Amino acid sequence: MAGWVVNSIALLLVAGVVGLFGFALLWRIGSWQIAPADTLMHDEGLLIGSVAPEIAARARGDDYHLSFQGQVSFVVLGNDGCRHCVELLRSAALHPATRHMRLVYISDVEDVQLEPDVLPRWEHYVYVDEERTRRVWEAPVSPYFHVINAQGRVIEKGIGSKPDHLDRLLHLRPGATKPLQPVRAGDVDGFFGGRR
């Protein structure tokens, strides 16, 4: 008799665990079907349509509070020793979709080794507080990029390093490329929010 009770309790516990697992599976099935890179694009980074916050940064001994109004900007958060960061810097500097954009790279070192035809396309800055910047921008990995329109709002985001990644990511959402138009001088006052 005691064995029957123990078996019944064990069976109920197993059924409960399987039921909870099934419920969790149904609840998370959408996330489990998304590749890790797609999860980073959808779940991480600033919300599409949100205002891009300023970034405290340094360059050539000066402090800056970078803001992103006035020109469509392609902002990359990276790190020293990140091979994919360098590949993205090369790809984005020459990509047709980014040709008219302000290209901003923020990393943890002042010296970035890029070819002479690539380096001048980028504004390069060093984090004042990398941990805080990544937390505010919700960008846990390198390279993570945001495309910000002339009104300072995020219109695209993601991770990538090759031209075909940019082809796909910069056309990911319907209408995302429509705001990617050059801004004429005088359209928006206050190009920069700080010293730069």
SEPA-851616 format. One record per residue (C-alpha): residue in one letter; x, y negated, z negated. Coordinates in steps of 0.25 Angstrom, whole numbers. Last residue first. Layout:
% residues N
<atom resn="A" X="X" Y="Y" Z="Z"/>
...
This chain:
% residues 196
<atom resn="R" X="125" Y="-273" Z="127"/>
<atom resn="R" X="125" Y="-281" Z="114"/>
<atom resn="G" X="112" Y="-275" Z="110"/>
<atom resn="G" X="98" Y="-273" Z="116"/>
<atom resn="F" X="103" Y="-273" Z="130"/>
<atom resn="F" X="96" Y="-277" Z="143"/>
<atom resn="G" X="88" Y="-287" Z="135"/>
<atom resn="D" X="78" Y="-292" Z="145"/>
<atom resn="V" X="71" Y="-283" Z="155"/>
<atom resn="D" X="68" Y="-286" Z="170"/>
<atom resn="G" X="79" Y="-297" Z="171"/>
<atom resn="A" X="89" Y="-289" Z="179"/>
<atom resn="R" X="81" Y="-278" Z="187"/>
<atom resn="V" X="79" Y="-264" Z="180"/>
<atom resn="P" X="83" Y="-252" Z="188"/>
<atom resn="Q" X="72" Y="-242" Z="189"/>
<atom resn="L" X="71" Y="-229" Z="181"/>
<atom resn="P" X="57" Y="-232" Z="176"/>
<atom resn="K" X="52" Y="-222" Z="187"/>
<atom resn="T" X="61" Y="-211" Z="184"/>
<atom resn="A" X="53" Y="-206" Z="172"/>
<atom resn="G" X="40" Y="-206" Z="180"/>
<atom resn="P" X="38" Y="-191" Z="178"/>
<atom resn="R" X="48" Y="-185" Z="168"/>
<atom resn="L" X="60" Y="-177" Z="171"/>
<atom resn="H" X="65" Y="-186" Z="183"/>
<atom resn="L" X="78" Y="-191" Z="175"/>
<atom resn="L" X="80" Y="-177" Z="169"/>
<atom resn="R" X="80" Y="-169" Z="182"/>
<atom resn="D" X="89" Y="-177" Z="190"/>
<atom resn="L" X="97" Y="-180" Z="178"/>
<atom resn="H" X="99" Y="-165" Z="175"/>
<atom resn="D" X="103" Y="-164" Z="190"/>
<atom resn="P" X="114" Y="-175" Z="189"/>
<atom resn="K" X="120" Y="-167" Z="177"/>
<atom resn="S" X="121" Y="-170" Z="162"/>
<atom resn="G" X="108" Y="-169" Z="156"/>
<atom resn="I" X="100" Y="-171" Z="143"/>
<atom resn="G" X="87" Y="-179" Z="143"/>
<atom resn="K" X="80" Y="-192" Z="143"/>
<atom resn="E" X="70" Y="-200" Z="151"/>
<atom resn="I" X="62" Y="-213" Z="150"/>
<atom resn="V" X="66" Y="-219" Z="137"/>
<atom resn="R" X="62" Y="-233" Z="135"/>
<atom resn="G" X="71" Y="-245" Z="135"/>
<atom resn="Q" X="62" Y="-254" Z="145"/>
<atom resn="A" X="72" Y="-252" Z="156"/>
<atom resn="N" X="71" Y="-237" Z="155"/>
<atom resn="I" X="79" Y="-227" Z="146"/>
<atom resn="V" X="84" Y="-214" Z="151"/>
<atom resn="H" X="89" Y="-206" Z="140"/>
<atom resn="F" X="101" Y="-196" Z="139"/>
<atom resn="Y" X="106" Y="-185" Z="131"/>
<atom resn="P" X="120" Y="-180" Z="133"/>
<atom resn="S" X="123" Y="-175" Z="123"/>
<atom resn="V" X="113" Y="-170" Z="113"/>
<atom resn="P" X="104" Y="-174" Z="101"/>
<atom resn="A" X="97" Y="-186" Z="108"/>
<atom resn="E" X="86" Y="-191" Z="99"/>
<atom resn="W" X="89" Y="-206" Z="103"/>
<atom resn="V" X="88" Y="-210" Z="88"/>
<atom resn="R" X="95" Y="-197" Z="83"/>
<atom resn="R" X="106" Y="-198" Z="94"/>
<atom resn="T" X="109" Y="-212" Z="91"/>
<atom resn="R" X="109" Y="-210" Z="76"/>
<atom resn="E" X="119" Y="-198" Z="78"/>
<atom resn="E" X="128" Y="-206" Z="88"/>
<atom resn="D" X="130" Y="-218" Z="79"/>
<atom resn="V" X="137" Y="-230" Z="86"/>
<atom resn="Y" X="137" Y="-221" Z="98"/>
<atom resn="V" X="147" Y="-225" Z="109"/>
<atom resn="Y" X="144" Y="-232" Z="122"/>
<atom resn="H" X="145" Y="-230" Z="137"/>
<atom resn="E" X="138" Y="-238" Z="147"/>
<atom resn="W" X="139" Y="-229" Z="159"/>
<atom resn="R" X="140" Y="-232" Z="174"/>
<atom resn="P" X="155" Y="-236" Z="173"/>
<atom resn="L" X="159" Y="-222" Z="168"/>
<atom resn="V" X="154" Y="-214" Z="181"/>
<atom resn="D" X="163" Y="-219" Z="192"/>
<atom resn="P" X="175" Y="-220" Z="183"/>
<atom resn="E" X="173" Y="-205" Z="179"/>
<atom resn="L" X="169" Y="-202" Z="165"/>
<atom resn="Q" X="177" Y="-200" Z="152"/>
<atom resn="V" X="169" Y="-207" Z="141"/>
<atom resn="D" X="177" Y="-214" Z="130"/>
<atom resn="E" X="169" Y="-221" Z="119"/>
<atom resn="V" X="165" Y="-209" Z="112"/>
<atom resn="D" X="152" Y="-205" Z="105"/>
<atom resn="S" X="143" Y="-206" Z="116"/>
<atom resn="I" X="133" Y="-216" Z="123"/>
<atom resn="Y" X="131" Y="-217" Z="138"/>
<atom resn="V" X="122" Y="-228" Z="144"/>
<atom resn="L" X="119" Y="-228" Z="159"/>
<atom resn="R" X="110" Y="-240" Z="163"/>
<atom resn="M" X="102" Y="-234" Z="175"/>
<atom resn="H" X="102" Y="-238" Z="189"/>
<atom resn="R" X="110" Y="-225" Z="194"/>
<atom resn="T" X="103" Y="-216" Z="184"/>
<atom resn="A" X="94" Y="-209" Z="193"/>
<atom resn="P" X="104" Y="-208" Z="204"/>
<atom resn="H" X="114" Y="-201" Z="195"/>
<atom resn="L" X="129" Y="-205" Z="195"/>
<atom resn="A" X="131" Y="-210" Z="181"/>
<atom resn="A" X="120" Y="-200" Z="176"/>
<atom resn="S" X="129" Y="-188" Z="181"/>
<atom resn="R" X="142" Y="-193" Z="176"/>
<atom resn="L" X="136" Y="-197" Z="162"/>
<atom resn="L" X="129" Y="-184" Z="162"/>
<atom resn="E" X="141" Y="-176" Z="164"/>
<atom resn="V" X="149" Y="-184" Z="154"/>
<atom resn="C" X="138" Y="-181" Z="144"/>
<atom resn="H" X="137" Y="-166" Z="148"/>
<atom resn="R" X="152" Y="-165" Z="144"/>
<atom resn="C" X="150" Y="-170" Z="130"/>
<atom resn="G" X="163" Y="-172" Z="124"/>
<atom resn="D" X="160" Y="-186" Z="119"/>
<atom resn="N" X="145" Y="-187" Z="116"/>
<atom resn="G" X="132" Y="-192" Z="124"/>
<atom resn="L" X="120" Y="-200" Z="123"/>
<atom resn="V" X="116" Y="-205" Z="137"/>
<atom resn="V" X="107" Y="-217" Z="140"/>
<atom resn="F" X="102" Y="-219" Z="155"/>
<atom resn="S" X="96" Y="-233" Z="155"/>
<atom resn="V" X="86" Y="-240" Z="163"/>
<atom resn="Q" X="89" Y="-255" Z="161"/>
<atom resn="G" X="83" Y="-266" Z="152"/>
<atom resn="Q" X="82" Y="-259" Z="139"/>
<atom resn="F" X="91" Y="-248" Z="134"/>
<atom resn="S" X="97" Y="-253" Z="121"/>
<atom resn="L" X="111" Y="-251" Z="116"/>
<atom resn="H" X="115" Y="-258" Z="103"/>
<atom resn="Y" X="130" Y="-260" Z="106"/>
<atom resn="D" X="143" Y="-261" Z="98"/>
<atom resn="D" X="156" Y="-265" Z="104"/>
<atom resn="G" X="170" Y="-258" Z="104"/>
<atom resn="R" X="170" Y="-253" Z="118"/>
<atom resn="A" X="156" Y="-247" Z="117"/>
<atom resn="R" X="148" Y="-244" Z="104"/>
<atom resn="A" X="133" Y="-240" Z="102"/>
<atom resn="A" X="120" Y="-242" Z="94"/>
<atom resn="I" X="109" Y="-236" Z="103"/>
<atom resn="E" X="96" Y="-244" Z="105"/>
<atom resn="P" X="83" Y="-236" Z="105"/>
<atom resn="A" X="77" Y="-231" Z="118"/>
<atom resn="V" X="62" Y="-234" Z="118"/>
<atom resn="S" X="53" Y="-222" Z="119"/>
<atom resn="G" X="46" Y="-218" Z="132"/>
<atom resn="I" X="52" Y="-204" Z="133"/>
<atom resn="L" X="56" Y="-201" Z="119"/>
<atom resn="L" X="70" Y="-202" Z="115"/>
<atom resn="G" X="79" Y="-189" Z="116"/>
<atom resn="E" X="75" Y="-175" Z="112"/>
<atom resn="D" X="63" Y="-167" Z="114"/>
<atom resn="H" X="61" Y="-168" Z="129"/>
<atom resn="M" X="75" Y="-169" Z="134"/>
<atom resn="L" X="81" Y="-160" Z="123"/>
<atom resn="T" X="70" Y="-150" Z="125"/>
<atom resn="D" X="73" Y="-150" Z="140"/>
<atom resn="A" X="88" Y="-147" Z="137"/>
<atom resn="P" X="84" Y="-135" Z="127"/>
<atom resn="A" X="74" Y="-129" Z="138"/>
<atom resn="I" X="60" Y="-130" Z="135"/>
<atom resn="Q" X="52" Y="-118" Z="133"/>
<atom resn="W" X="54" Y="-117" Z="118"/>
<atom resn="S" X="49" Y="-131" Z="117"/>
<atom resn="G" X="36" Y="-128" Z="123"/>
<atom resn="I" X="34" Y="-115" Z="115"/>
<atom resn="R" X="36" Y="-122" Z="102"/>
<atom resn="W" X="22" Y="-121" Z="97"/>
<atom resn="L" X="19" Y="-108" Z="103"/>
<atom resn="L" X="32" Y="-102" Z="98"/>
<atom resn="A" X="29" Y="-108" Z="84"/>
<atom resn="F" X="16" Y="-101" Z="84"/>
<atom resn="G" X="21" Y="-88" Z="88"/>
<atom resn="F" X="32" Y="-89" Z="78"/>
<atom resn="L" X="22" Y="-92" Z="67"/>
<atom resn="G" X="14" Y="-80" Z="71"/>
<atom resn="V" X="26" Y="-71" Z="71"/>
<atom resn="V" X="29" Y="-75" Z="57"/>
<atom resn="G" X="15" Y="-73" Z="53"/>
<atom resn="A" X="14" Y="-60" Z="59"/>
<atom resn="V" X="27" Y="-56" Z="52"/>
<atom resn="L" X="22" Y="-61" Z="39"/>
<atom resn="L" X="9" Y="-53" Z="41"/>
<atom resn="L" X="16" Y="-40" Z="44"/>
<atom resn="A" X="25" Y="-42" Z="32"/>
<atom resn="I" X="13" Y="-44" Z="23"/>
<atom resn="S" X="6" Y="-32" Z="29"/>
<atom resn="N" X="18" Y="-23" Z="28"/>
<atom resn="V" X="20" Y="-27" Z="13"/>
<atom resn="V" X="5" Y="-24" Z="10"/>
<atom resn="W" X="6" Y="-10" Z="17"/>
<atom resn="G" X="18" Y="-7" Z="10"/>
<atom resn="A" X="11" Y="-10" Z="-4"/>
<atom resn="M" X="0" Y="0" Z="0"/>
